[in-house]
Amino acid sequence: MPMTTEQNTRCGYVALIGAPNAGKSTLLNALVGSKIAIVTHKVQTTRTRILGVAIDGPNQMIFLDTPGIFQPKKRMERAMVAAAWEGAHDADIIVLLVDASRGIDEDTRRIAGDLKEKKRKVILALNKVDGMKRETLLPLIQEMNEIGEFTDTLLISALRGDGLDELKAKIAEYLPKGIWLYPEDQLTDITERMLAAEITREKFFLRLHDELPYSATIETEQWKNLKDGSVRIEQVIYVERESQKKIVIGKGGAILKEIGKQAREELEEILDRRVHLFLFVKVRKDWTEDRERYRNMGLDWVK
């Protein structure tokens, strides 16, 4: 139902897209003012679209954090890229985020060219510019505007918060007039169960530095609110092979305990109550070929 009927309000969907590791999830958390998307140093951390809501005066901005866009090879990768483009298609405004410190890679070139062909309204945001010199940034800006077509070009640092007020002001200019679609106090549509699984997956990514995180998925299977105000959460880490299960558990269960401890501490901070977190590791062979897993992650099954 409409949340406001003020005639001067604006509301619209804003897709944050870009190559892997451009800083989209960091930007989403900064714009919303709360952690709703996990952030790691590894590429392709975000697997599906995550919605975040920000209020700026009479404007409600509904941000869509999307998976990084790249040349996919596996089914999971194709599903992630499809989700990113679907988010861009559904949005009123697109923000193309580019890691300026890394320069312009082939994925970014391809994205900018595709958006130009689609004639979409796109704001270019060069991210991670803190510490970069003007003479380095100017050629990047020129090259990007030769590749793509943008309404505006902004310099930001999502991590430090630099330039975000200017970005929100520019987005507000392009928002369609209309009533707010979400309550003022709602930051995301992600459920607590899903957020808990994502937080654990973040700790999993940070602890295991090889390719193993891409062969695993985490699901919150039980959530029980206890009489003392605390919550009991049971999660399962699914891996594809028995050898991976041993790596996740670690010697004497050390790695699994460490992941659980870090996830529990952050969940207690986010949920503002005591958390009893129990992690289990199970083998589900070829789960990346399981339609149900895709549905649980909010991804479409793609060929």
C-alpha positions as CSV (number, residue, x, y, z in Angstrom):
1,M,0.0,0.0,0.0
2,P,1.2,3.6,-0.6
3,M,3.1,4.9,2.4
4,T,2.6,8.6,1.7
5,T,0.3,10.8,-0.5
6,E,2.3,13.9,-0.5
7,Q,2.3,15.4,-4.0
8,N,5.9,16.6,-3.8
9,T,7.4,13.2,-3.1
10,R,9.5,11.2,-5.4
11,C,10.2,7.5,-5.4
12,G,12.1,5.1,-7.8
13,Y,14.3,2.1,-8.2
14,V,18.1,2.7,-8.6
15,A,20.2,-0.2,-9.8
16,L,23.9,-0.3,-8.7
17,I,25.7,-2.3,-11.4
18,G,29.3,-2.8,-12.4
19,A,32.1,-5.3,-12.7
20,P,32.9,-7.6,-9.8
21,N,34.5,-5.9,-6.8
22,A,33.6,-2.4,-7.9
23,G,32.3,-1.6,-4.4
24,K,28.5,-1.9,-5.0
25,S,27.7,-3.6,-1.7
26,T,29.9,-1.1,0.2
27,L,28.0,1.7,-1.5
28,L,24.6,0.2,-0.8
29,N,25.4,-0.1,2.9
30,A,26.7,3.5,3.0
31,L,23.6,4.9,1.2
32,V,21.2,3.0,3.4
33,G,23.1,3.7,6.6
34,S,23.1,0.1,7.7
35,K,24.7,-3.2,6.8
36,I,22.3,-5.1,4.6
37,A,24.8,-6.5,2.1
38,I,27.9,-8.5,2.9
39,V,31.3,-7.2,1.8
40,T,34.5,-9.1,1.2
41,H,37.7,-8.7,-0.8
42,K,36.7,-11.6,-3.1
43,V,35.0,-11.0,-6.4
44,Q,31.4,-12.3,-7.0
45,T,30.5,-12.1,-3.3
46,T,27.0,-10.9,-4.1
47,R,24.9,-13.7,-5.6
48,T,21.5,-12.1,-6.0
49,R,19.8,-8.7,-6.0
50,I,19.6,-7.1,-2.6
51,L,17.2,-4.2,-2.0
52,G,18.0,-1.2,0.2
53,V,15.8,1.8,0.9
54,A,17.1,5.3,1.7
55,I,15.2,8.5,2.5
56,D,16.5,11.8,1.5
57,G,14.0,14.6,2.2
58,P,10.9,14.0,0.2
59,N,12.7,11.3,-1.9
60,Q,12.7,7.6,-1.4
61,M,15.4,5.8,-3.2
62,I,15.1,2.0,-3.6
63,F,18.5,0.7,-4.4
64,L,19.2,-2.6,-6.0
65,D,22.6,-4.1,-5.3
66,T,23.4,-6.5,-8.0
67,P,26.0,-9.3,-8.6
68,G,29.0,-8.2,-10.6
69,I,28.7,-8.4,-14.3
70,F,31.4,-10.4,-16.2
71,Q,31.7,-13.1,-18.8
72,P,30.1,-16.1,-17.1
73,K,31.1,-19.7,-17.7
74,K,29.2,-21.8,-15.1
75,R,25.5,-22.0,-14.5
76,M,25.7,-20.2,-11.2
77,E,27.7,-17.4,-12.8
78,R,25.2,-17.1,-15.7
79,A,22.3,-16.9,-13.1
80,M,24.1,-14.1,-11.2
81,V,24.8,-12.0,-14.3
82,A,21.2,-12.5,-15.5
83,A,20.0,-11.2,-12.1
84,A,22.2,-8.2,-12.4
85,W,20.8,-7.3,-15.9
86,E,17.3,-7.9,-14.7
87,G,17.9,-5.4,-11.9
88,A,19.1,-2.9,-14.4
89,H,16.1,-3.5,-16.6
90,D,13.7,-3.0,-13.7
91,A,15.3,0.2,-12.5
92,D,14.3,3.8,-13.2
93,I,17.9,4.9,-12.9
94,I,21.2,3.1,-13.2
95,V,24.4,3.9,-11.4
96,L,27.4,2.3,-13.1
97,L,30.1,1.9,-10.5
98,V,33.7,1.7,-11.6
99,D,36.7,1.0,-9.4
100,A,38.9,3.9,-10.5
101,S,41.9,2.6,-8.7
102,R,41.9,-0.5,-10.9
103,G,41.3,1.3,-14.1
104,I,38.9,0.3,-16.9
105,D,38.7,-3.4,-17.5
106,E,37.0,-5.3,-20.3
107,D,34.0,-6.1,-18.1
108,T,33.4,-2.4,-17.5
109,R,33.9,-1.6,-21.2
110,R,31.3,-4.2,-22.1
111,I,28.8,-3.0,-19.5
112,A,29.1,0.6,-20.6
113,G,28.7,-0.3,-24.2
114,D,25.6,-2.5,-23.6
115,L,24.0,0.3,-21.5
116,K,24.6,2.8,-24.3
117,E,23.0,0.5,-26.8
118,K,20.0,0.1,-24.5
119,K,19.7,3.9,-24.3
120,R,19.3,3.8,-20.5
121,K,19.7,6.7,-18.1
122,V,23.0,6.1,-16.4
123,I,25.0,8.0,-13.8
124,L,28.7,7.1,-13.9
125,A,30.3,6.9,-10.4
126,L,34.0,6.5,-10.3
127,N,34.7,4.8,-6.9
128,K,37.8,4.5,-4.7
129,V,39.1,7.8,-5.9
130,D,40.6,8.8,-2.5
131,G,44.3,9.3,-2.9
132,M,44.1,9.4,-6.7
133,K,45.6,12.4,-8.5
134,R,43.5,14.6,-10.9
135,E,45.9,13.8,-13.8
136,T,45.1,10.1,-13.3
137,L,41.4,10.5,-13.0
138,L,40.8,12.8,-16.0
139,P,41.9,10.2,-18.7
140,L,39.6,7.7,-17.0
141,I,36.7,10.0,-17.1
142,Q,37.3,10.9,-20.8
143,E,37.7,7.2,-21.8
144,M,34.5,6.1,-20.0
145,N,32.5,8.9,-21.6
146,E,33.9,7.8,-25.0
147,I,32.8,4.2,-24.4
148,G,29.4,4.9,-22.8
149,E,26.8,7.6,-22.5
150,F,26.1,9.1,-19.1
151,T,23.9,11.8,-17.7
152,D,26.5,12.7,-15.1
153,T,30.0,11.7,-13.9
154,L,30.7,11.7,-10.2
155,L,33.8,10.9,-8.1
156,I,33.1,9.0,-4.9
157,S,34.6,6.9,-2.2
158,A,31.9,4.5,-0.9
159,L,34.2,3.3,1.9
160,R,34.9,6.8,3.3
161,G,31.5,8.3,2.3
162,D,33.1,11.0,0.0
163,G,30.8,12.3,-2.7
164,L,27.7,10.3,-1.5
165,D,25.6,13.4,-0.8
166,E,26.2,14.6,-4.3
167,L,25.4,11.2,-5.7
168,K,22.0,11.1,-3.8
169,A,21.2,14.6,-4.9
170,K,21.8,13.7,-8.5
171,I,19.8,10.6,-8.3
172,A,16.9,12.6,-6.7
173,E,16.8,14.8,-9.8
174,Y,15.9,11.8,-12.0
175,L,13.5,10.1,-9.6
176,P,9.9,9.9,-10.9
177,K,7.3,11.8,-8.9
178,G,5.2,9.5,-6.8
179,I,4.3,8.1,-3.5
180,W,6.8,6.1,-1.3
181,L,6.5,2.4,-1.8
182,Y,8.1,1.4,1.6
183,P,7.5,2.5,5.2
184,E,10.0,5.2,6.4
185,D,11.6,2.8,8.8
186,Q,12.1,-0.1,6.4
187,L,15.7,-0.4,5.2
188,T,15.5,-3.6,3.1
189,D,13.2,-6.4,2.0
190,I,15.7,-9.1,3.1
191,T,14.4,-11.2,6.0
192,E,16.3,-11.7,9.2
193,R,16.8,-15.4,8.3
194,M,18.3,-14.5,5.0
195,L,20.5,-11.7,6.5
196,A,21.8,-14.2,9.1
197,A,22.8,-16.6,6.3
198,E,24.5,-13.8,4.4
199,I,26.5,-12.7,7.5
200,T,27.7,-16.2,8.1
201,R,28.6,-16.5,4.4
202,E,30.6,-13.3,4.7
203,K,32.7,-14.8,7.5
204,F,33.1,-18.0,5.5
205,F,34.5,-16.0,2.6
206,L,36.9,-14.1,4.8
207,R,38.2,-17.1,6.6
208,L,38.6,-19.5,3.6
209,H,40.7,-17.7,1.0
210,D,40.8,-20.2,-1.9
211,E,38.0,-21.2,-4.3
212,L,36.1,-23.1,-1.7
213,P,33.6,-20.3,-0.9
214,Y,32.2,-20.5,-4.5
215,S,31.5,-24.2,-3.9
216,A,29.4,-23.5,-0.8
217,T,26.0,-22.1,0.1
218,I,24.6,-21.4,3.6
219,E,21.0,-21.7,4.6
220,T,19.2,-20.8,7.8
221,E,17.2,-23.9,8.6
222,Q,15.8,-23.0,12.1
223,W,15.1,-19.7,13.8
224,K,13.6,-19.9,17.3
225,N,12.8,-16.9,19.5
226,L,13.4,-17.9,23.1
227,K,11.6,-16.7,26.2
228,D,14.6,-14.8,27.6
229,G,14.6,-12.6,24.4
230,S,17.5,-14.4,22.7
231,V,17.3,-16.3,19.5
232,R,18.5,-19.8,18.5
233,I,19.7,-20.0,14.9
234,E,20.7,-23.2,13.2
235,Q,22.4,-22.9,9.8
236,V,23.8,-25.5,7.4
237,I,26.8,-24.9,5.2
238,Y,26.4,-27.0,2.1
239,V,29.5,-28.1,0.2
240,E,29.9,-30.3,-2.9
241,R,32.4,-32.8,-1.7
242,E,33.5,-34.6,1.5
243,S,37.0,-33.2,1.2
244,Q,35.5,-29.7,1.3
245,K,33.6,-30.5,4.4
246,K,36.8,-31.4,6.2
247,I,38.4,-28.1,5.2
248,V,35.4,-26.1,6.4
249,I,35.4,-27.9,9.8
250,G,39.1,-27.7,10.3
251,K,41.3,-29.5,12.7
252,G,39.3,-30.2,15.9
253,G,36.5,-28.0,14.5
254,A,38.7,-24.9,14.8
255,I,37.7,-23.2,11.5
256,L,34.0,-23.8,11.9
257,K,34.1,-22.5,15.5
258,E,35.9,-19.3,14.3
259,I,33.4,-18.7,11.5
260,G,30.5,-19.3,14.0
261,K,32.0,-17.0,16.6
262,Q,32.5,-14.1,14.2
263,A,29.1,-14.5,12.7
264,R,27.4,-14.7,16.1
265,E,29.1,-11.5,17.3
266,E,28.0,-9.5,14.3
267,L,24.5,-10.9,14.4
268,E,24.2,-9.9,18.1
269,E,25.2,-6.4,17.1
270,I,22.7,-6.2,14.2
271,L,19.8,-7.9,16.0
272,D,20.5,-6.2,19.3
273,R,20.0,-9.4,21.3
274,R,21.8,-12.5,22.4
275,V,22.3,-15.1,19.6
276,H,22.8,-18.8,20.0
277,L,24.3,-19.8,16.6
278,F,24.8,-23.5,15.6
279,L,26.6,-24.3,12.4
280,F,26.5,-27.7,10.6
281,V,28.3,-28.8,7.5
282,K,26.7,-31.1,5.0
283,V,27.7,-32.5,1.6
284,R,25.2,-31.9,-1.2
285,K,26.8,-33.1,-4.3
286,D,26.5,-30.7,-7.3
287,W,24.2,-28.3,-5.4
288,T,25.0,-25.7,-8.1
289,E,22.9,-27.8,-10.4
290,D,20.0,-27.9,-8.1
291,R,17.0,-25.8,-9.1
292,E,15.8,-25.5,-5.4
293,R,19.0,-23.9,-4.3
294,Y,18.7,-21.3,-7.0
295,R,15.1,-20.6,-5.9
296,N,16.3,-20.2,-2.2
297,M,18.9,-17.7,-3.3
298,G,16.4,-15.7,-5.4
299,L,18.1,-16.6,-8.7
300,D,16.4,-17.8,-11.9
301,W,17.4,-21.2,-13.3
302,V,19.3,-20.5,-16.5
303,K,20.7,-22.8,-19.2
